[in-house]
Amino acid sequence: MKNFPTAKDVLPHGEKAVVVFTRGEKLGFDDEGYGGTGNWKTTLAKLEQVEKVIIYLREKGQSGGRIFVGNYISHAPSPEADRVIIYFFHLKEVGSTTSNWPDFGIFGQNPVGFLGEF
């Protein structure tokens, strides 16, 4: 699989995406790639404009992470106040990264960011 140094290397030119960092505890999807990832504090106006969801998954004991891309469906309120669950379809693993989250996402320590022109 391909190694992506940054999230910008994953997203096709001209598209908009939400990019999230997770350790997997609130990430779930079926064999068809339908699912969601939850408890994100984010800007809803930007989220409603994205086409793609990029997930950086770092499981326990890993350095770097696995990279997944799916199509954004919608969001819904999380059980935790002021947070949302992001829903997607056709999520698939597209590669990995040896970059740490701040270098991959270019969003600092924030676990959610956006790519594209808003």
Buried (B, 14 or more C-beta within 10 A) or exposed (E): EEEBEBBBBBBEEEEBBBBBBBBEEBBEBEEEBBBBBBBBEBEEEBBEBBBBBBBBBBEEEEEBBBBBBBBBBEBEEBEEEEBBBBBBBEBEEBBBBEBBBEEBBBBEEBBBBBBBEE
